[in-house]
Amino acid sequence: MIIVTGAAGFIGSNLVRKLNDEGFKDIVLVDDFSNDEKNKNFKGKQFSQKVHRDELFKWINLNQKFIQFVFHIGARTDTAEFDMAIFDKLNYGYSQKLWKKCIEFGLPMVYASSAATYGGGEFGYDDDHELIEQLKPLNPYGESKNNFDKWAINQVQQPYFWAGLKFFNVYGPNEYHKKRMASVIYHSFNQISSSGKMKLFKSHKPAFKDGEQLRDFIYVKDLVDVLFFFMHHREDSGIYNLGTGKARTFLDLTKSTFKAMSVNENIEFIDTPIDIRDKYQYFTEANMKKLRSIGYEKPFTSLEAGVDDYVKNYLMNHKYN
């Protein structure tokens, strides 16, 4: 039996698809299941049962002997939310409780951290445990993720195997419900479909031209491949970056979207909203040496290939993975 928290969400539902494709059907979906749009993400997938996130710890107490692995993907991920109490409860506190349950019952655990922990990148993007205490996230979401990373690496008692994965900029199918927090590719597709053009944020830093802000974009199918790898690897506990290791510009991404849609490029630059301007990352690029060093060898999908697959096989037909 495999637990997937956040199973109705973007990454969680793609992980369930990956597990199904690999022959795993005894899966417990954990979420709040109150969002009908999100719930469409797990339709057609095979699983054993659904458990409301508030009932999970009680459920584990009753069923612990059947559990083989815990994927903790669920979290509040809104980078524009500034109520730290929400993140303390849903990200930090909830993760601590689950960690302790995994210790109590001898369960392996992989959890979702975030590249948002790196803040403005003052200390680079290396997944070295020694750097985690120094990081300065730019928003409460990133702070909550970094707080748990710091807490985890300092615990004397730890699950016999655990890994925290710092997700970089993930895109791909099953993000229809995410609205403002969906990937730029999703927004590009919708804007181009409705208006024939795409609006990108201007640069407010002289070192970057408009549209040349850089992010490490990773296709969600690649990300869940890494999650699946850790389910079988179960060695080398620690915190790992999960990006491609190659930063690309928003212009590259947008041009790839136009191309996949067979629409002529039409890009307009607008001011970055004031409420996120001073919290905006201009560059992220995962150092992937650590993951490679433990034996993960599969190549990552190029931005062009990932966008092409996402647009043509999912967005154009409003399909789910």
Secondary structure, 3 states (H helix, E strand, C coil): CEEEECCCCHHHHHHHHHHHHCCCCCEEEEECCCCHHHHHHHCCCCCCEEEEHHHHHHHHHHHHHHCCEEEECCCCCCCCCCCHHHHHHHHHHHHHHHHHHHHHHCCCEEEEEEHHHHCCCCCCCCCCHHHHHHCCCCCHHHHHHHHHHHHHHCCCCCCCCEEEEEECEEECCCCHHHHHHCCHHHHHHHHHHHHCCEEEECCCCCCCCCCCCEECEEEHHHHHHHHHHHHHHCCCCEEEEECCCCCEEHHHHHHHHHHHHCCCCCEEEECCCHHHHCCCCCECCCCCHHHHHCCCCCCCCCHHHHHHHHHHHCHHHCCCC
